[in-house]
Amino acid sequence: MADLTPTPDRPGLHVSKPSPNAPATGSAVCHCGASATATGDGQVRLLVEGWTANHGPAHRNGGRS
């Protein structure tokens, strides 16, 4: 399986939850240089919300929703 972890050369967001009982994990790297990781369902949810609001999609439309 390919490594889907984001890097500065391949920015993005990756979330994994291998089973319903395992904690989610997530990592994000933005082309602006920001990066973050999270462990646990709640923390990963916050990571995704922050990425969506401030990086990734936010950069594509100039920060406007």
N, C-alpha and C positions, 0 to 999 in steps of 0.2 A: 504494500500500500504506500502511496506517495505521502511524504511529509507535508501536512497542510498548515504547519505553524507559520504565521506571518513573519516576515523579515523586512528590513529596510529596503531590500531589492524587490520584495513581493509583499507590499503592505496589505493589510486586511484584518479580518476578525475571524477567529476560530473558536468554536465552542464544542465541548465534548461532554457527554454523559453516557458512559458505557452501559449502565444499567439503572433501573428505577431507584435502587437503593444506594447507588454510588453518588458522591457529590459531583456536581458539574465543575468543569474547569474551563477557563477561557484565557485567550491571549489576543492582544490587538497591537498592531503597529501601523501608524499613519505615515503617509508620505511627508507630513510636516515635521516628523521626527519624534512625535509622542508615542509612547508605548506603555502597556499595562498588562498585568496578569491578574487573575482572580481564581479563587477556589471556594466552592460552596454555591448552592443554588442562588441565594440572595445576592451574594457578591458578584456572581456572573451576570445576573439580571441587571445590576447597576452598571457593570462594565458595558454591556450591550446598549443600555440606555444612554450612557455617556458617549459611546462611540457614535451612535446614531445622531445625537444632538450636536456633537462638537467636532467630529472627524468624519472620515468616510463620506457619507452622503451629504453632510453639511458643507464640506469643501467643494463638492461638485456644483452646488447651486449658490455659492457665495455666502453660505450661512443662513439663507432664508429657507423657511419650511415650506 
